């Protein structure tokens, strides 16, 4: 974590300012002076958030997830933990239950990227990925953004690309996939945080641009998740979201119905079952067509379809209506393909 990020971060539960304690790691890594590898953030309200592997872990349940580490850092941590749970235990319990399946699913899905640096995401090379991102944002050549949030950044590629034309970018991801982004990040103005769109660790109304691709429809209610994210956008700020839309296709219909079974299974079991059934079939079909896909690319696409607990599909007209209700103007669909669409709007 770069110390500069602290000026933007807030407690995700109270949105109060945070204080930083840096811990010298046991392994003496050569880090820049402004980089914190281990430590913690805390508030006067009694909430503590660890920094491990250079990443602030700012989920409501992080005090419990890293309890052992906190006991090493703070000798009298137990009463602090008990006091925090008395105040926020209900929120922590709810967040833990909601995030467990999401972390399991997307953490494993994006971990497959470790098997090759030349993997295409959604059948796009890095160069095409950048072209697609700029198209979704309706970004003009030479246009510069201010403070940007990538809500649900996954492996971090979009956040790092936006850093090229933004002052500051925060990539937020609920799963350990955020670690991939942190390790690959070469931008001093790009920061990665493990956090949840339900409890974002920032001051409300602070971002000039919020980008969220393929994330909000994996929540219990897409519009409700959109409202949560919108609260952190400035008046006049730009929202850009990408969502699945319904389409008629026999294979898609079969997969949608198959997921009623697979979404209740462990992601690694679904992956194993796919490896001896669906994945080889789709790989053979792709080799016979124009778009030849790698095994890992096919696996990621299948897991994204079959394993999330929630996977809603919406029409562009439906989402446009939501944005109008939420007082957005200049609403337009910037891109659409067989699977989904991107839509932008300006907050009035």
C-alpha positions as CSV (number, residue, x, y, z in Angstrom):
1,X,0.0,0.0,0.0
2,X,1.3,3.4,-0.9
3,X,1.0,5.9,1.9
4,X,-0.6,8.4,-0.6
5,X,-3.7,6.1,-0.7
6,X,-4.4,6.9,3.0
7,X,-5.8,10.3,2.1
8,X,-8.6,8.8,0.2
9,X,-9.4,5.8,2.4
10,X,-12.2,5.8,5.0
11,X,-13.6,3.1,7.3
12,X,-16.1,1.1,5.2
13,X,-18.6,1.0,8.0
14,X,-18.5,4.5,9.5
15,X,-16.7,6.4,6.7
16,X,-14.5,8.1,9.3
17,X,-10.9,8.8,8.7
18,X,-8.2,6.1,9.3
19,X,-4.9,6.1,11.1
20,X,-2.0,4.0,9.9
21,X,0.4,1.8,11.8
22,X,3.3,0.3,9.8
23,X,4.8,-3.0,10.8
24,X,8.3,-4.0,9.7
25,X,7.9,-7.3,7.9
26,X,9.9,-10.3,9.1
27,X,11.3,-10.7,5.6
28,X,13.4,-7.6,4.9
29,X,12.1,-6.8,1.4
30,X,13.6,-3.8,-0.4
31,X,10.5,-1.6,-0.7
32,X,10.1,2.1,-1.6
33,X,9.9,4.3,1.5
34,X,6.3,5.2,0.7
35,X,5.2,1.5,0.4
36,X,3.6,-0.3,3.4
37,X,3.9,-4.1,3.1
38,X,2.5,-5.0,6.6
39,X,0.5,-3.0,9.1
40,X,-3.0,-1.9,9.9
41,X,-5.5,0.9,9.7
42,X,-7.8,1.8,12.5
43,X,-10.5,4.3,13.5
44,X,-11.5,5.8,16.8
45,X,-14.7,3.8,16.5
46,X,-12.6,0.7,17.2
47,X,-12.5,-1.0,13.8
48,X,-9.2,-2.4,12.6
49,X,-8.2,-3.3,9.0
50,X,-4.9,-5.2,8.2
51,X,-2.4,-4.5,5.5
52,X,-0.9,-7.8,4.3
53,X,1.1,-8.4,1.2
54,X,0.9,-4.7,0.5
55,X,-2.9,-4.7,0.2
56,X,-5.3,-3.1,2.7
57,X,-7.9,-5.7,3.6
58,X,-11.0,-3.6,4.2
59,X,-13.8,-6.0,4.4
60,X,-16.1,-5.7,7.5
61,X,-14.9,-9.3,8.5
62,X,-11.2,-8.6,8.1
63,X,-10.7,-8.3,11.9
64,X,-11.8,-11.9,12.2
65,X,-10.1,-13.2,9.0
66,X,-6.8,-11.9,10.2
67,X,-7.3,-12.3,14.0
68,X,-4.1,-14.3,14.4
69,X,-2.0,-11.7,12.7
70,X,-3.6,-8.9,14.8
71,X,-2.7,-10.9,18.0
72,X,0.9,-10.9,16.8
73,X,0.9,-7.1,16.2
74,X,-1.3,-6.0,19.2
75,X,-0.8,-7.8,22.5
76,X,-4.1,-6.7,24.0
77,X,-6.1,-7.2,20.8
78,X,-8.8,-9.5,22.3
79,X,-10.7,-6.8,24.1
80,X,-10.5,-4.5,21.0
81,X,-12.0,-7.3,18.9
82,X,-14.8,-8.0,21.4
83,X,-15.7,-4.3,21.6
84,X,-15.8,-4.0,17.8
85,X,-18.0,-7.1,17.5
86,X,-20.4,-5.6,20.1
87,X,-20.7,-2.5,17.9
88,X,-20.7,-4.0,14.4
89,X,-21.1,-7.8,14.9
90,X,-24.3,-7.9,12.9
91,X,-22.8,-6.2,9.9
92,X,-19.7,-8.4,10.1
93,X,-21.8,-11.6,10.2
94,X,-23.9,-10.5,7.3
95,X,-20.9,-9.5,5.2
96,X,-19.1,-12.8,6.0
97,X,-22.0,-14.9,4.8
98,X,-22.5,-12.9,1.6
99,X,-18.9,-12.7,0.6
100,X,-17.8,-16.3,1.3
101,X,-19.3,-17.8,-1.9
102,X,-18.2,-14.8,-4.0
103,X,-14.6,-15.0,-2.7
104,X,-14.5,-18.8,-3.3
105,X,-15.9,-18.4,-6.9
106,X,-14.0,-15.5,-8.3
107,X,-10.8,-16.0,-6.3
108,X,-10.3,-19.4,-7.9
109,X,-11.6,-18.3,-11.3
110,X,-8.9,-15.5,-11.6
111,X,-6.2,-17.7,-10.0
112,X,-6.2,-19.6,-13.3
113,X,-4.5,-16.7,-14.9
114,X,-1.3,-17.7,-13.1
115,X,-0.9,-20.5,-15.6
116,X,-0.1,-18.2,-18.4
117,X,0.7,-14.5,-19.1
118,X,-0.6,-14.7,-22.6
119,X,-4.2,-15.6,-21.7
120,X,-6.9,-13.7,-23.4
121,X,-9.6,-12.4,-21.2
122,X,-13.1,-12.7,-22.8
123,X,-11.3,-13.6,-26.0
124,X,-9.4,-10.3,-26.1
125,X,-5.7,-9.7,-26.2
126,X,-4.3,-6.9,-23.9
127,X,-4.4,-4.4,-26.9
128,X,-8.0,-5.3,-27.8
129,X,-8.9,-5.2,-24.1
130,X,-7.7,-1.6,-23.9
131,X,-9.7,-0.6,-27.1
132,X,-12.8,-2.3,-25.6
133,X,-12.4,-0.4,-22.3
134,X,-12.1,3.0,-24.0
135,X,-15.1,2.2,-26.1
136,X,-17.2,1.3,-23.0
137,X,-16.2,4.5,-21.3
138,X,-16.7,6.5,-24.5
139,X,-13.2,7.8,-23.7
140,X,-11.9,10.4,-26.1
141,X,-8.2,10.7,-27.1
142,X,-6.3,13.0,-24.7
143,X,-9.2,13.0,-22.2
144,X,-8.0,12.9,-18.6
145,X,-10.0,11.6,-15.7
146,X,-9.6,12.6,-12.1
147,X,-10.3,10.2,-9.2
148,X,-11.5,6.8,-10.6
149,X,-13.0,3.7,-9.0
150,X,-12.9,0.3,-10.6
151,X,-15.7,-1.4,-8.5
152,X,-15.0,-5.1,-8.7
153,X,-11.7,-4.9,-10.5
154,X,-10.9,-8.7,-10.5
155,X,-7.4,-9.2,-11.8
156,X,-6.9,-5.5,-12.1
157,X,-6.3,-5.1,-15.8
158,X,-8.9,-2.4,-16.3
159,X,-7.7,-0.4,-13.3
160,X,-4.2,-0.4,-14.6
161,X,-5.2,0.7,-18.1
162,X,-7.3,3.5,-16.7
163,X,-4.3,4.7,-14.8
164,X,-2.8,5.8,-18.1
165,X,-5.4,8.5,-18.5
166,X,-6.5,9.2,-14.9
167,X,-5.0,11.1,-12.0
168,X,-5.7,8.4,-9.4
169,X,-7.3,5.0,-9.8
170,X,-8.5,2.6,-7.1
171,X,-9.2,-1.0,-7.9
172,X,-11.5,-2.7,-5.4
173,X,-12.1,-6.4,-5.4
174,X,-13.7,-8.6,-2.8
175,X,-11.7,-11.8,-3.6
176,X,-8.0,-12.6,-3.5
177,X,-7.9,-11.9,-7.2
178,X,-6.9,-8.4,-6.1
179,X,-3.4,-9.8,-5.4
180,X,-2.9,-10.4,-9.1
181,X,-3.5,-6.8,-9.8
182,X,-1.2,-5.6,-7.0
183,X,1.7,-7.9,-8.2
184,X,1.4,-6.7,-11.8
185,X,0.9,-3.0,-11.0
186,X,3.6,-0.7,-12.3
187,X,1.6,2.5,-11.9
188,X,2.3,4.8,-9.0
189,X,-1.2,6.3,-9.3
190,X,-3.0,3.0,-9.2
191,X,-4.0,1.4,-5.8
192,X,-5.6,-2.0,-5.1
193,X,-7.8,-2.6,-2.1
194,X,-9.6,-5.8,-1.0
195,X,-13.1,-4.5,-0.2
196,X,-16.8,-5.0,-1.0
197,X,-19.2,-2.9,-3.1
198,X,-21.7,-3.1,-0.2
199,X,-19.2,-1.4,2.1
200,X,-16.8,0.7,0.0
201,X,-13.9,2.3,2.0
202,X,-14.2,5.8,0.7
203,X,-15.9,9.1,1.4
204,X,-19.3,9.3,-0.4
205,X,-19.5,11.6,-3.4
206,X,-15.7,11.5,-4.0
207,X,-15.2,9.9,-7.4
208,X,-15.2,11.5,-10.8
209,X,-15.6,8.2,-12.6
210,X,-16.9,4.9,-11.5
211,X,-16.4,1.9,-13.7
212,X,-17.9,-1.6,-13.0
213,X,-17.7,-4.4,-15.5
214,X,-19.5,-7.7,-15.0
215,X,-19.9,-7.2,-11.2
216,X,-23.2,-5.7,-10.2
217,X,-25.3,-8.5,-11.7
218,X,-23.6,-10.9,-9.3
219,X,-25.4,-9.3,-6.3
220,X,-28.8,-10.3,-4.9
221,X,-30.4,-7.2,-6.6
222,X,-28.5,-5.4,-9.4
223,X,-30.3,-2.1,-9.1
224,X,-29.7,-2.0,-5.3
225,X,-26.0,-2.7,-5.9
226,X,-25.9,0.1,-8.5
227,X,-27.4,2.5,-5.9
228,X,-24.7,1.6,-3.4
229,X,-21.9,2.4,-5.9
230,X,-23.6,5.6,-7.1
231,X,-23.4,7.0,-3.6
232,X,-19.7,7.4,-4.1
233,X,-19.9,9.3,-7.4
234,X,-19.6,13.1,-7.5
235,X,-22.4,15.3,-8.9
236,X,-21.6,15.5,-12.6
237,X,-19.5,12.3,-12.4
238,X,-19.5,9.5,-15.0
239,X,-20.8,6.0,-14.3
240,X,-20.0,3.1,-16.7
241,X,-21.3,-0.4,-16.1
242,X,-21.3,-3.6,-18.1
243,X,-24.0,-6.1,-17.5
244,X,-25.3,-9.4,-19.0
245,X,-28.4,-9.1,-21.2
246,X,-30.7,-12.0,-22.1
247,X,-30.4,-13.6,-25.5
248,X,-31.9,-16.6,-27.2
249,X,-29.5,-19.4,-27.8
250,X,-30.1,-23.2,-27.0
251,X,-26.6,-23.6,-25.4
252,X,-27.1,-20.5,-23.3
253,X,-30.5,-21.8,-22.2
254,X,-29.0,-25.1,-21.2
255,X,-26.2,-23.5,-19.3
256,X,-28.6,-21.1,-17.4
257,X,-30.6,-24.1,-16.3
258,X,-27.5,-26.2,-15.5
259,X,-26.2,-23.5,-13.1
260,X,-29.2,-24.2,-10.8
261,X,-27.1,-27.3,-9.8
262,X,-23.6,-26.0,-10.2
263,X,-24.0,-22.7,-8.3
264,X,-24.5,-24.8,-5.1
265,X,-21.3,-26.8,-5.7
266,X,-17.8,-25.9,-4.7
267,X,-16.0,-24.1,-7.5
268,X,-13.2,-26.6,-7.7
269,X,-15.6,-29.4,-8.1
270,X,-17.4,-27.6,-10.9
271,X,-14.0,-27.0,-12.5
272,X,-13.1,-30.7,-12.3
273,X,-16.4,-31.7,-13.8
274,X,-16.0,-29.2,-16.6
275,X,-12.5,-30.6,-17.4
276,X,-14.0,-34.0,-18.2
277,X,-17.1,-32.8,-19.9
278,X,-17.9,-29.3,-21.1
279,X,-14.4,-27.8,-21.5
280,X,-13.0,-30.4,-23.9
281,X,-16.2,-30.1,-26.1
282,X,-15.9,-26.3,-26.2
283,X,-12.2,-26.5,-26.8
284,X,-12.6,-28.8,-29.8
285,X,-15.4,-26.6,-31.2
286,X,-13.2,-23.5,-30.8
287,X,-10.3,-25.1,-32.7
288,X,-12.6,-25.8,-35.6
289,X,-13.8,-22.2,-35.7
290,X,-12.2,-18.8,-36.3
291,X,-11.7,-17.9,-32.6
292,X,-9.3,-20.5,-31.2
293,X,-9.4,-20.4,-27.4
294,X,-7.0,-21.8,-24.9
295,X,-8.2,-24.3,-22.3
296,X,-7.8,-21.7,-19.4
297,X,-9.8,-19.1,-21.3
298,X,-12.7,-21.5,-21.8
299,X,-12.5,-22.6,-18.1
300,X,-12.7,-19.0,-16.9
301,X,-15.8,-18.3,-19.1
302,X,-17.5,-21.4,-17.9
303,X,-16.9,-20.8,-14.3
304,X,-18.2,-17.2,-14.6
305,X,-21.4,-18.7,-16.0
306,X,-21.9,-21.7,-13.7
307,X,-20.5,-20.9,-10.2
308,X,-21.7,-17.4,-9.0
309,X,-24.6,-17.6,-6.6
310,X,-26.3,-14.7,-8.5
311,X,-26.1,-14.0,-12.2
312,X,-28.9,-11.7,-13.4
313,X,-29.5,-10.6,-17.0
314,X,-31.0,-7.2,-17.8
315,X,-32.1,-5.3,-20.9
316,X,-30.5,-1.9,-21.8
317,X,-33.9,-0.3,-21.6
318,X,-34.4,-1.6,-18.0
319,X,-31.0,-0.3,-16.9
320,X,-31.5,3.0,-18.6
321,X,-34.7,3.4,-16.7
322,X,-32.9,2.7,-13.4
323,X,-30.3,5.5,-14.2
324,X,-33.1,7.9,-15.0
325,X,-34.8,7.1,-11.7
326,X,-31.4,7.7,-10.0
327,X,-31.1,11.2,-11.6
328,X,-28.6,10.4,-14.3
329,X,-28.5,12.2,-17.7
330,X,-26.8,11.7,-21.1
331,X,-27.5,8.0,-20.7
332,X,-26.3,5.9,-23.6
333,X,-25.3,2.3,-24.5
334,X,-21.7,2.5,-25.6
335,X,-21.2,-1.2,-26.6
336,X,-23.1,-4.4,-27.0
337,X,-22.3,-8.0,-28.0
338,X,-23.8,-11.4,-27.7
339,X,-23.4,-11.6,-24.0
340,X,-24.0,-8.1,-22.6
341,X,-23.7,-4.3,-22.9
342,X,-22.0,-1.3,-21.4
343,X,-24.0,1.8,-20.5
344,X,-22.9,5.2,-19.3
345,X,-24.6,8.2,-17.6
346,X,-23.7,11.4,-15.9
347,X,-24.9,12.1,-12.3
348,X,-27.0,15.3,-12.1
